[in-house]
Amino acid sequence: RQHVYALPLGTPDAVAAPLVATSICGTTRSPRVSPDGRSVAYLGTRDVPTHNTTSLLCVVDFASRTERIVVDVVDEPTPAYTSTPSSAFNGLYMNALLPRCWSADGEHILCNTEVGARGVWKRIHVASGVVSSPAYLLGDATGTESLLDVAGTTALVAVSTPVAPSAVYIVLLDAASLDVVSRVLLDEQAPTRHIASWAVESVPSVRIPGATFSPLAATATPLLPQVESAAPYEAIVALPSSPAPADGFPVVLDLHGGPHGYAPATYRAPYDYLCALGFAVVTVNYRGSTGYGRLALESLVGR
């Protein structure tokens, strides 16, 4: 088990002890102290999680050592998340919180996460646990918009799509609501000439009739109960800018590793190169990919 410990300072024989005697979480990581020093936020997981699993966000009152869940594990993604990524929330997916994730008044926590194939940033109201989205530059056409750093009401944000390498913006935020007030472009790169269009397509979850497992898989005892997700998955499609052949573009199908990882809707030089050669590129976020809820991740266990 991995937990957050506290070490009293100024005492020669001080011994580190768990911040919370009995935590809600099986493991905890990435502690971040609030600006007033009274609270500690950290990410947590349940027992025996899959790697890269959806996380909890917990906050502990330092004086009383009272732990509470601010954002719980999300089992299933928001309905229609593919078409409305700017308002959807499918859970927390990240290795660590930003070093300066707390707002100056301690009311909010800012973080990056995944909504299916889209990488986006969110704001979390600590008292209520409500997760909301800022106004993304591209709205529901967002590929990736992520926080690089934040200091008070100034954020550094990177924006990218499969046709546009990262552009970096200084984003000014409202002090109370953390709404986007304005953006100033710091740096951008020219969009590719080789990809004519891209799209994130919803892929229905379908049980394959007649599918069987190997004898070893059929007799194994999974670490987790077997679960299913009925929610759709996604595929990212990039089409070349060259004229289509009479019988259509040849297609390169790219599958990410992990298996608990994901293919992001961002600029990727190998896809640009393949499109320059006249290939369409399809990459699938299949069962077990991150960004689609706990059930999607754990439905791969024992399969």
C-alpha positions in Angstrom: 0.0 0.0 0.0 1.1 3.6 -0.7 -0.2 6.4 1.5 0.6 10.0 2.3 2.6 10.5 5.5 3.1 13.5 7.7 6.4 14.2 9.5 6.4 16.7 12.4 9.3 19.2 12.0 11.4 20.6 14.8 11.5 17.4 16.8 14.7 15.4 16.7 13.1 12.0 17.1 10.0 12.7 15.0 8.6 9.7 13.1 6.5 10.0 10.0 3.0 8.6 10.3 0.1 8.2 7.9 -1.8 11.5 7.4 -5.0 9.5 8.0 -5.0 6.5 10.3 -7.5 4.6 8.1 -7.9 5.9 4.6 -10.9 5.5 2.3 -8.4 4.7 -0.4 -6.3 1.6 -1.1 -3.4 3.8 -2.3 -2.9 7.5 -2.2 -0.4 9.8 -4.1 0.4 13.3 -5.2 -0.4 15.4 -2.0 -0.9 19.1 -2.5 -1.3 21.5 0.4 -3.9 24.3 0.2 -2.7 27.9 0.1 -3.8 28.5 3.7 -2.1 25.3 4.9 -5.2 23.8 6.4 -6.1 21.1 3.9 -4.3 18.5 1.9 -5.6 17.2 -1.4 -4.4 14.0 -3.0 -5.4 11.3 -5.6 -6.4 7.8 -4.5 -7.4 4.5 -5.9 -9.5 1.5 -4.7 -7.9 -1.8 -3.8 -6.4 -3.9 -6.6 -6.9 -1.4 -9.3 -5.9 -1.7 -12.9 -2.9 0.4 -13.8 -3.8 3.9 -14.9 -7.2 3.5 -13.4 -9.7 6.3 -12.7 -8.9 8.0 -9.4 -10.6 9.6 -6.5 -9.8 13.1 -5.3 -9.7 13.3 -1.5 -9.1 16.3 0.8 -8.0 16.0 4.4 -8.5 18.7 7.1 -5.0 18.8 8.5 -6.1 19.8 12.1 -8.7 17.1 12.5 -7.2 14.6 10.1 -10.7 14.1 8.6 -10.7 12.6 5.1 -13.5 13.1 2.6 -14.0 12.2 -1.0 -14.4 15.3 -3.2 -14.6 13.4 -6.6 -15.4 9.7 -6.6 -14.5 7.0 -9.1 -16.7 7.3 -12.2 -18.0 3.9 -13.4 -19.5 4.9 -16.8 -18.8 7.9 -19.1 -21.2 10.8 -19.6 -23.8 10.0 -22.3 -23.0 11.4 -25.7 -19.5 12.4 -24.4 -18.0 12.0 -27.9 -20.2 14.9 -29.3 -20.0 17.0 -26.1 -16.5 16.7 -24.7 -16.6 20.3 -23.4 -19.2 19.5 -20.8 -18.7 15.7 -20.3 -16.8 14.2 -17.3 -15.6 10.6 -17.4 -13.5 10.5 -14.3 -10.0 11.6 -13.2 -7.1 10.2 -15.2 -3.7 11.5 -14.3 -0.5 10.4 -12.6 -0.3 13.5 -10.4 -2.0 16.7 -9.6 -0.4 19.9 -10.8 2.1 21.3 -8.4 0.0 24.5 -8.0 -3.4 23.0 -8.5 -5.2 24.9 -5.8 -6.9 28.3 -6.6 -5.6 31.2 -4.5 -8.7 31.2 -2.4 -8.7 27.5 -1.8 -12.1 27.1 -3.3 -11.1 25.1 -6.4 -8.6 22.6 -7.7 -7.6 22.6 -11.4 -6.5 19.4 -13.1 -6.0 17.7 -16.4 -8.0 14.6 -17.3 -9.3 12.5 -20.2 -12.8 12.6 -21.7 -12.4 9.6 -24.0 -9.9 10.6 -26.7 -9.8 14.2 -25.6 -7.3 15.5 -23.1 -8.8 18.5 -21.3 -8.6 20.5 -18.1 -11.3 20.8 -15.5 -12.0 22.8 -12.3 -13.3 21.1 -9.2 -15.2 23.0 -6.5 -13.7 21.6 -3.3 -16.7 22.1 -1.0 -19.3 20.6 -3.3 -17.3 18.3 -5.5 -18.8 19.8 -8.7 -16.6 19.3 -11.7 -17.0 21.9 -14.5 -15.2 22.9 -17.7 -13.7 26.3 -18.7 -14.5 27.7 -22.1 -12.2 25.7 -24.3 -10.7 27.5 -27.3 -12.3 25.0 -29.8 -15.4 24.1 -27.8 -16.7 20.6 -28.7 -14.1 20.5 -31.6 -11.4 20.3 -28.9 -8.7 17.7 -29.5 -6.4 18.4 -26.5 -6.4 21.4 -24.3 -4.3 20.9 -21.2 -2.9 23.0 -18.3 0.9 23.3 -18.2 1.0 25.4 -15.1 -1.1 27.9 -13.1 -0.2 30.7 -10.8 -3.1 32.5 -9.2 -5.4 33.7 -12.0 -2.8 33.1 -14.8 -2.6 29.8 -16.5 -0.3 28.4 -19.2 -2.4 26.2 -21.6 -1.4 24.0 -24.6 -3.9 23.4 -27.4 -3.5 20.8 -30.2 -5.6 18.7 -32.6 -4.6 16.0 -35.1 -4.0 18.7 -37.7 -2.3 21.3 -35.5 0.8 20.9 -33.4 0.7 22.4 -29.9 0.0 26.2 -29.5 0.7 27.7 -26.1 -1.5 30.4 -24.6 -1.4 32.5 -21.5 -5.0 32.3 -20.1 -6.3 34.9 -17.7 -8.9 33.5 -15.2 -11.6 35.2 -13.2 -10.5 35.2 -9.6 -13.8 33.9 -8.2 -15.2 31.5 -10.8 -12.0 30.6 -12.7 -13.8 31.3 -15.9 -11.6 32.1 -18.9 -11.4 35.9 -19.2 -8.9 36.2 -22.1 -6.2 34.4 -24.0 -2.9 35.6 -25.3 -1.1 33.4 -27.9 2.6 32.8 -27.0 3.7 30.3 -29.6 2.1 28.3 -32.4 3.2 26.1 -35.3 1.7 25.9 -38.8 -1.0 23.3 -39.2 -0.1 20.2 -41.3 -0.8 20.3 -45.1 -1.1 16.5 -45.3 -4.2 15.8 -43.2 -7.4 17.2 -44.7 -9.7 16.4 -41.9 -10.0 14.4 -38.6 -12.9 13.2 -36.5 -13.5 11.3 -33.3 -16.1 8.6 -34.0 -18.2 6.7 -31.5 -17.8 3.0 -31.6 -20.6 0.9 -30.1 -19.7 -1.8 -27.5 -20.7 -5.1 -29.1 -20.4 -8.6 -27.7 -18.8 -10.8 -30.4 -21.0 -14.0 -30.8 -19.2 -17.3 -30.4 -16.1 -15.7 -28.8 -14.1 -18.1 -26.7 -11.2 -17.8 -24.4 -8.0 -20.0 -24.2 -8.1 -22.8 -21.7 -5.7 -20.8 -19.4 -7.9 -17.7 -19.5 -11.0 -19.8 -19.0 -9.7 -21.4 -15.8 -7.9 -18.3 -14.4 -9.2 -16.5 -11.3 -9.2 -12.8 -12.0 -8.1 -10.4 -9.3 -11.3 -8.4 -9.8 -14.9 -9.4 -10.4 -15.6 -9.5 -14.1 -17.7 -6.5 -15.2 -19.1 -5.1 -18.4 -19.5 -1.6 -19.9 -22.3 -0.9 -22.3 -20.9 2.6 -23.1 -19.4 3.2 -26.6 -15.7 3.5 -27.2 -14.0 5.8 -29.8 -11.9 5.8 -32.9 -9.9 8.7 -34.3 -9.9 9.0 -38.1 -7.5 11.2 -40.1 -7.9 11.5 -43.8 -5.1 12.6 -46.2 -5.3 15.8 -48.2 -4.4 14.1 -51.4 -7.2 13.0 -53.8 -8.9 9.8 -52.9 -8.2 6.8 -55.1 -11.2 5.4 -57.0 -11.5 2.5 -54.5 -10.8 4.7 -51.5 -7.8 5.4 -49.3 -5.6 2.6 -48.0 -5.9 2.5 -44.2 -3.3 2.1 -41.4 -4.9 0.9 -38.2 -2.9 1.9 -35.1 -3.6 0.3 -31.7 -2.1 1.9 -28.6 -0.3 -0.2 -26.0 -1.0 -0.5 -22.3 -3.4 -2.1 -22.5 -4.7 0.5 -20.0 -3.7 3.6 -22.0 -5.3 5.7 -24.7 -4.8 7.3 -28.1 -5.2 11.1 -27.7 -6.8 13.4 -30.2 -3.7 15.4 -30.6 -1.1 16.1 -33.3 1.1 13.0 -34.0 4.0 13.3 -36.5 3.8 9.6 -37.6 0.1 10.1 -38.6 1.1 13.3 -40.5 3.8 11.3 -42.3 1.4 8.4 -43.2 -1.2 10.8 -44.5 1.5 12.5 -46.6 2.0 9.1 -48.2 -1.7 8.8 -49.0 -2.8 6.6 -46.1 -5.9 7.2 -44.0 -5.1 6.6 -40.3 -7.5 5.0 -37.8 -6.6 4.5 -34.1 -9.0 2.9 -31.8 -9.5 3.4 -28.0 -10.7 -0.2 -27.4 -12.1 -1.9 -24.3 -9.8 -1.3 -21.4 -8.6 2.2 -22.6 -8.4 5.0 -20.1 -10.9 7.9 -20.2 -14.0 5.8 -20.4 -14.9 5.0 -16.8 -13.9 2.2 -14.3 -16.1 -0.5 -15.9 -14.5 0.0 -19.3 -11.1 -0.5 -17.7 -11.9 -3.5 -15.6 -14.0 -5.2 -18.3 -10.7 -6.2 -19.8 -9.6 -8.1 -16.7 -9.7 -11.9 -17.3 -10.5 -11.5 -21.0 
